[in-house]
Amino acid sequence: MSRTRDFRFFRTALAAGILLPLGACSGTKVPDAPAVSAGASEAAGPRTTYPLTIDNCGRQVTFNQAPRRVVLPNGASVAEVESMIALGVQDRIVANSQRYGVSDDPTMIAKIDAVPTAGLKLNKNFEVPREQVLAQSPDLVISTWAGGFDDKIWPTSSAYAEQ
């Protein structure tokens, strides 16, 4: 795949990965993707255009461009980092704490180890403190744990805006 095609795929997958779960969270229906015509490339998918605004559980979030600084702080598995590697966009990850030395796919272990950690350290509650997240100047933080965005643990959107 060409780099441009990879990037389009990443944007589409990222948008779908954010929109589908958020649609379920917010109670709003996420529109179905357009049908792929015969002969069209399924991998390319629909194009993402920017600015892209999504409803994140009742809060509007706007991306002016595809995320370039991604932080993967927590998770009970390595699913998020493996997904980014499978999409070929691991170069956008600036900090990853999902590193357990195991994977359902043994070939992923070395690839996960190659993703930067930026020195993220878990606190006594097994969370990456907000100061460490903010220090990375992320434009996207991915966590599949609902409590991962609790204001007691994570920065609020206003904290990100103040950066």
C-alpha positions as CSV (number, residue, x, y, z in Angstrom):
1,M,0.0,0.0,0.0
2,S,1.2,3.5,-0.7
3,R,1.8,5.9,2.1
4,T,-1.1,8.1,0.9
5,R,-3.4,5.1,0.8
6,D,-2.2,4.0,4.3
7,F,-2.9,7.4,5.6
8,R,-6.5,7.4,4.1
9,F,-7.0,4.0,5.6
10,F,-5.8,5.2,9.0
11,R,-8.1,8.2,8.9
12,T,-11.1,6.1,8.0
13,A,-10.3,3.4,10.5
14,L,-9.7,6.0,13.2
15,A,-12.9,7.8,12.5
16,A,-14.8,4.5,12.5
17,G,-13.1,3.4,15.7
18,I,-14.1,6.6,17.4
19,L,-17.5,7.0,15.9
20,L,-18.9,3.6,16.4
21,P,-18.2,3.2,20.1
22,L,-19.2,6.9,20.7
23,G,-22.4,6.4,18.8
24,A,-23.3,3.6,21.3
25,C,-22.2,5.8,24.2
26,S,-24.1,8.9,23.2
27,G,-27.3,7.1,22.0
28,T,-27.0,8.7,18.6
29,K,-27.1,6.6,15.5
30,V,-23.9,6.5,13.5
31,P,-24.7,6.5,9.8
32,D,-23.8,3.4,7.8
33,A,-20.8,3.6,5.6
34,P,-21.6,3.8,1.9
35,A,-21.7,0.5,0.0
36,V,-18.6,-0.4,-1.9
37,S,-19.2,-0.6,-5.6
38,A,-17.8,-3.5,-7.6
39,G,-14.2,-2.9,-8.5
40,A,-13.7,-0.3,-5.9
41,S,-10.9,-0.8,-3.3
42,E,-12.4,-1.9,0.0
43,A,-9.3,-0.9,1.9
44,A,-9.6,2.7,0.9
45,G,-13.0,3.1,2.4
46,P,-14.8,6.5,2.6
47,R,-12.6,9.5,2.9
48,T,-12.4,11.4,6.1
49,T,-12.6,15.2,5.7
50,Y,-11.4,17.8,8.2
51,P,-12.5,19.4,10.3
52,L,-14.2,16.3,11.7
53,T,-16.5,16.8,14.7
54,I,-17.8,13.9,16.7
55,D,-20.0,13.6,19.7
56,N,-18.0,12.0,22.5
57,C,-20.6,11.0,25.1
58,G,-22.4,14.3,24.9
59,R,-19.3,16.5,24.3
60,Q,-18.4,17.8,20.9
61,V,-14.8,17.0,19.9
62,T,-13.4,18.5,16.7
63,F,-10.2,17.2,14.9
64,N,-8.8,19.8,12.5
65,Q,-6.4,17.1,11.0
66,A,-5.6,13.5,11.5
67,P,-4.1,12.9,14.9
68,R,-0.3,13.0,15.0
69,R,0.5,12.6,18.7
70,V,-1.3,9.6,20.1
71,V,-1.0,8.4,23.7
72,L,-2.1,4.9,24.8
73,P,-2.0,5.1,28.6
74,N,-3.9,2.1,29.9
75,G,-5.6,-1.1,29.0
76,A,-6.1,-4.6,30.3
77,S,-4.6,-5.8,27.1
78,V,-2.4,-4.7,24.2
79,A,-5.4,-4.4,21.8
80,E,-5.1,-0.6,21.2
81,V,-1.4,-0.7,20.4
82,E,-1.7,-3.9,18.3
83,S,-4.5,-2.1,16.3
84,M,-2.3,0.9,15.6
85,I,0.5,-1.5,14.5
86,A,-1.9,-3.4,12.3
87,L,-3.0,-0.2,10.7
88,G,0.7,0.8,10.1
89,V,0.4,4.0,12.1
90,Q,2.5,3.1,15.1
91,D,4.8,6.0,14.2
92,R,2.0,8.4,15.5
93,I,2.2,6.9,19.0
94,V,4.4,9.1,21.2
95,A,3.7,7.2,24.4
96,N,2.5,3.7,25.1
97,S,2.0,2.0,28.5
98,Q,0.4,-1.2,27.1
99,R,3.4,-3.4,27.3
100,Y,3.0,-6.7,29.0
101,G,5.4,-9.0,27.1
102,V,2.5,-11.2,25.9
103,S,0.2,-11.1,22.9
104,D,-2.3,-13.5,21.2
105,D,0.1,-13.0,18.2
106,P,3.7,-13.8,19.3
107,T,5.1,-11.8,16.4
108,M,3.6,-8.7,17.9
109,I,5.6,-8.7,21.1
110,A,8.8,-7.3,19.4
111,K,6.7,-4.7,17.5
112,I,5.0,-3.6,20.7
113,D,8.4,-3.3,22.4
114,A,9.5,-1.0,19.6
115,V,6.8,1.5,20.2
116,P,8.0,4.4,22.4
117,T,6.9,4.5,26.1
118,A,8.1,8.1,26.7
119,G,8.8,6.9,30.2
120,L,5.2,6.5,31.2
121,K,4.9,5.1,34.8
122,L,1.8,3.7,36.4
123,N,0.9,5.1,39.8
124,K,-0.3,2.9,42.8
125,N,-3.8,2.7,41.2
126,F,-2.2,1.3,38.0
127,E,-3.0,4.5,36.1
128,V,-0.8,6.8,34.1
129,P,-1.2,10.2,36.0
130,R,-2.6,13.1,34.1
131,E,0.6,15.1,34.3
132,Q,2.4,12.4,32.3
133,V,-0.3,12.4,29.7
134,L,-0.3,16.2,29.3
135,A,3.5,16.2,29.1
136,Q,3.2,14.4,25.8
137,S,1.1,17.1,24.2
138,P,-1.3,14.5,22.7
139,D,-3.9,15.3,20.1
140,L,-5.5,11.9,20.7
141,V,-5.6,9.7,23.8
142,I,-7.0,6.2,23.3
143,S,-8.4,4.2,26.3
144,T,-11.1,1.6,26.1
145,W,-11.6,1.7,29.9
146,A,-14.6,4.0,30.7
147,G,-13.0,5.2,33.9
148,G,-9.8,6.1,32.0
149,F,-11.4,9.5,31.3
150,D,-12.6,10.2,34.8
151,D,-11.6,13.7,35.9
152,K,-10.1,12.3,39.1
153,I,-7.6,10.3,37.0
154,W,-7.5,12.0,33.6
155,P,-7.3,15.6,32.4
156,T,-10.5,17.2,31.3
157,S,-10.9,18.6,27.8
158,S,-10.3,22.1,29.3
159,A,-6.9,20.9,30.6
160,Y,-6.0,19.9,27.1
161,A,-7.2,23.2,25.7
162,E,-5.0,25.1,28.1
163,Q,-1.9,23.5,26.6
